[in-house]
Amino acid sequence: MHRKVSVGIIFFTVFMDLLGFGMVLPLMPLYAADPRFQASAIEIGWLMAVYSIMQFLFAPLWGHLSDRIGRRPVLIIGLFGSALSYLVYGLAQSLLVLFVARSIAGIMGANIAVAQAAMADVTTSEGRTKAMGLIGVAFGLGFVLGPALGGLASGYGLAMAPLLAAGITGLNALVALFLLGESRPAGQQETTSRPTHPLLGASWERAQSLPAALQLCLLMGLYTTLFAAFEVTMPLWGEATLGWTVRSIGWVFTYVGVIAVVVQGGVVRRLASRLGEKWTAAMGLGLVAVGMALFALDGLAVALAALALIAAGSGLVHPSLSSLVSLNSSAEQQGFVLGMFQSMSALGRGVGPVLGGLGYATWTGTTFLLIAAGLGLTWLAFRRAGQQVRDTRQGVSDFPIGKPNASPTVP
């Protein structure tokens, strides 16, 4: 069978993968607290963190491997592995097995960076932000539809959601096996001999040789840490001050997801084509920072307006930074740098909830102001990094982040 690769097929693959993920994650605290497992709050926290920890460790390795053997086999391995993790999770009878299942899920879920690299393979530099935005749309749709489908499935028992997720992801793996082609150009060789983590040894030296991409990855890690801290504290604040219930918080996440999907699906592409990715990312950071600060105020209307700003801003930041990382590396190193990007993001998702919980226990609503201040510092760091970063409009439009005519550092 002649297999083709296209933006649409990659989008469908990522969407189905995230649909399964979205079905499992929101129900995890209730699932782990079931009498079969009797997990404490601390154990539940670690259960949710182990996924991101594994992503942090393995995302660069999958990206490097895809540079050597191709995107297709790595994506297919990840999909089958994710299906297995959901199956083990649904059939587990002990807390230890739950940890094993979530560890496997984190390892296999780290291949999102490979999907980003595949997008980079099949798009031009001008269309890169649009393609990365579609990855964001797949994320958003998975998180909007997944929890709803998981909630319906849980009416037939808590284990039904992960088991259904296993079936959906396994079907996705079979579809990819027969329809997904190889996106990596034939004959393109990756230069290093073995995969290692970007924070270790030769890979760290290699990452340092890509200063623009490395700075963007570190900034993404900082941004994700702050955003993940907000995601933990927001429901607690909503329950304490606005009387939100579990159901209403679910609707809030749906509201945020829909706005993010709309922004990532169309707005980000238009802004990036007119202003460049650096302007777009800077605008997104600003919107998120303002929204975080406003969220500390009382009132449902203010909270919804703040969440709209946060959702819109986040919809601009991630695809813009993804595109910038891709544009500031060579074609041979797309998997490596996007794996590093995903790894820093995963590290932020692992650290952020812990910091957010500690902050909320100490300062309650003031935590949002501290997060907003942190995002302001992130914006300033991005401004400084802009001196070495190029985008699709480099040299075409004046841009206040960094020097407009600075020569990009690209291998």
Secondary structure, 3 states (H helix, E strand, C coil): CCCECCHHHHHHHHHHHHHHHHHHHHHHHHHHCCCCCCCCHHHHHHHHHHHHHHHHHHHHHHHHHHHHHCHHHHHHHHHHHHHHHHHHHHHCCCHHHHHHHHHHHHHHHCCHHHHHHHHHHCCCCCCHHHHHHHHHHHHHHHHHHHHHHHHHHHCCCCCHHHHHHHHHHHHHHHHHHHHECCCCCCCCCCCCCCCCCCCCHHHHHHHHCCHHHHHHHHHHHHHHHHHHHHHHHHHHHHHHHHCCCHHHHHHHHHHHHHHHHHHHHHHHHHHHHHHCHHHHHHHHHHHHHHHHHHHCCCCHHHHHHHHHHHHHHHHHHHHHHHHHHHHCCCHHHHHHHHHHHHHHHHHHHHHHHHHHHHHHHHHCCHHHHHHHHHHHHHHHHHHHHCCCCCCCCCCCCCCCCCCCCCCCCCC
